[in-house]
Amino acid sequence: MSTFTKFKNAYFSFLEGIVVILVIALAGVVTVGFVTRYLGFPLSWYDELAAVLLAWVTYYGAALAAAKGAHITCPSVLNMCPPVIRVPVALLAEAITIGFFIFLGLASYQVMLILDGVNMVSLPAISMQITQSAIPVASVLFIIAELLRLPDVIKSARGKGFIDHELEEAGLDADAVEAVSTQQRG
């Protein structure tokens, strides 16, 4: 196994670990909030903290989805194209995605600078800069994940094509679906 592959696998495991920890933290906060509200002494801070954790799960989860190649794409459309067209279109899509996350990261970093000195309402000891840091940090993590997947994207674009995760989840074989579609047309 190459050093690149080891690093990529370690990075993807790192992202999985972050998301698992955040989901457990979110579940814990919501459970504590539910129990204390049910017992008649609701905590004032759990709702705001749960909203922050949900945003963090969303952004870090998006980076994990990028690492696994599971973000929104149209693999069936790309797979209909010959590799000569598929490669530049896939590279353009990657460039647009990375460009968007560069923009998002820079814009959200500027928001963090604006939030200097602003704290959470229910937990005034926690800076809003910390709560909003998920967006620029996850943007960087997303970009790294996309760059680490780039060799696989190029290989798939040059080869048989991309895996259609939606068909895979439905338990369908993409080649079988394409064969049936071709039979119906012909």
C-alpha positions in Angstrom: 0.0 0.0 0.0 1.4 3.4 -1.0 2.0 6.2 1.4 -0.7 8.2 -0.5 -3.2 5.5 0.1 -2.3 5.1 3.7 -2.6 8.9 4.2 -6.0 8.9 2.4 -7.4 6.1 4.5 -6.1 7.7 7.7 -7.7 11.0 6.7 -11.0 9.4 5.9 -10.9 7.5 9.2 -10.2 10.8 10.9 -13.3 12.4 9.3 -15.4 9.4 10.4 -14.1 9.8 13.9 -15.0 13.4 14.0 -18.6 12.8 12.7 -19.1 9.9 15.2 -18.0 12.0 18.1 -20.3 14.9 17.0 -23.3 12.6 16.5 -22.8 11.1 20.0 -22.4 14.6 21.5 -25.6 15.8 19.7 -27.5 12.7 20.9 -26.3 13.3 24.4 -27.2 16.9 24.5 -30.7 16.2 23.0 -31.2 13.4 25.5 -30.2 15.5 28.5 -32.5 18.3 27.2 -35.4 15.9 26.8 -34.9 14.3 30.2 -34.6 17.6 32.1 -37.6 19.0 30.3 -39.6 15.9 31.1 -38.6 16.1 34.7 -39.8 19.7 34.9 -36.5 21.6 35.1 -35.4 22.3 31.5 -31.9 23.5 30.9 -31.7 26.9 29.2 -28.7 26.0 27.0 -29.4 22.6 25.5 -31.5 23.9 22.5 -28.8 26.4 21.4 -26.0 23.9 21.8 -28.0 21.2 20.0 -28.5 23.6 17.0 -24.7 24.3 16.9 -23.9 20.6 17.1 -26.4 19.9 14.3 -24.7 22.4 12.1 -21.3 20.9 12.9 -22.6 17.4 12.1 -23.9 18.8 8.8 -20.6 20.4 7.7 -18.2 17.7 8.9 -20.6 15.1 7.5 -20.4 16.8 4.1 -16.6 16.6 4.3 -17.0 12.8 5.1 -19.4 12.4 2.2 -16.9 14.1 -0.1 -14.3 11.7 1.1 -16.5 8.7 0.2 -17.6 10.2 -3.1 -21.2 10.2 -1.8 -22.2 13.8 -2.4 -24.8 14.7 -5.0 -23.7 13.8 -8.5 -25.3 12.4 -11.7 -23.1 9.3 -12.4 -25.6 7.8 -14.8 -25.5 10.9 -17.0 -21.7 11.0 -16.9 -21.4 7.3 -17.6 -23.4 7.7 -20.8 -20.6 9.9 -22.2 -17.5 8.4 -23.7 -14.3 8.8 -21.6 -13.0 11.5 -23.9 -15.9 13.7 -22.7 -16.3 12.2 -19.3 -12.8 13.1 -18.1 -13.0 16.9 -18.7 -16.6 17.1 -17.4 -15.6 15.2 -14.2 -12.6 17.5 -13.8 -14.7 20.6 -14.4 -17.2 19.4 -11.8 -14.4 18.8 -9.3 -13.0 22.3 -10.0 -16.4 23.9 -9.5 -16.9 22.0 -6.2 -13.5 22.9 -4.9 -14.0 26.6 -6.0 -17.3 26.8 -4.2 -15.7 25.5 -1.0 -12.8 27.9 -1.3 -15.4 30.7 -1.6 -17.4 29.3 1.3 -14.4 28.9 3.5 -13.1 32.5 2.9 -16.6 34.0 3.3 -17.2 32.1 6.5 -13.8 33.1 7.9 -14.7 36.7 7.3 -18.0 36.1 9.3 -15.9 34.6 12.1 -13.8 37.8 12.2 -17.0 39.9 12.4 -18.2 37.8 15.4 -15.1 38.7 17.5 -16.4 39.4 21.0 -19.8 37.9 20.4 -20.8 34.9 22.6 -23.6 32.4 22.7 -26.8 33.7 24.4 -27.4 30.7 26.7 -23.7 29.8 27.2 -21.9 33.2 27.3 -18.6 31.5 28.1 -18.6 30.1 24.5 -17.6 32.4 21.7 -19.7 32.5 18.5 -16.4 32.3 16.7 -16.0 28.8 18.0 -19.5 27.8 17.1 -19.2 29.2 13.6 -15.7 27.7 13.0 -17.3 24.5 11.7 -17.9 26.2 8.3 -14.4 27.3 7.3 -12.8 24.3 9.0 -15.1 21.8 7.3 -14.6 23.7 4.0 -10.9 23.0 4.2 -11.5 19.4 5.2 -13.9 19.1 2.2 -11.3 20.5 -0.2 -8.7 18.1 1.1 -11.1 15.2 0.7 -11.9 16.2 -2.9 -8.2 16.5 -3.7 -7.4 13.1 -2.2 -10.2 11.5 -4.3 -9.1 13.2 -7.5 -7.0 10.3 -8.7 -9.9 7.9 -8.2 -12.2 10.4 -10.1 -9.8 10.5 -13.0 -9.4 6.7 -13.0 -13.2 6.2 -13.0 -13.7 8.8 -15.7 -11.1 7.1 -17.9 -12.4 3.6 -17.1 -15.8 2.0 -16.9 -17.3 5.1 -15.3 -18.7 6.1 -11.9 -20.5 4.0 -9.3 -24.1 5.0 -9.0 -24.6 4.9 -5.2 -28.4 5.4 -5.5 -28.7 2.3 -7.6 -26.3 0.5 -5.3 -28.4 1.4 -2.3 -31.5 0.2 -4.0 -29.8 -3.1 -4.6 -29.7 -2.7 -8.4 -26.7 -3.4 -10.6 -26.0 -0.3 -12.8 -24.9 -2.5 -15.7 -28.2 -4.5 -15.6 -30.3 -1.4 -15.4 -28.4 0.0 -18.4 -28.9 -3.3 -20.4 -32.6 -3.2 -19.7 -32.8 0.5 -20.7 -30.9 -0.3 -23.9 -33.3 -3.2 -24.7 -36.3 -1.0 -24.2 -35.0 1.6 -26.5 -33.9 -0.8 -29.2 
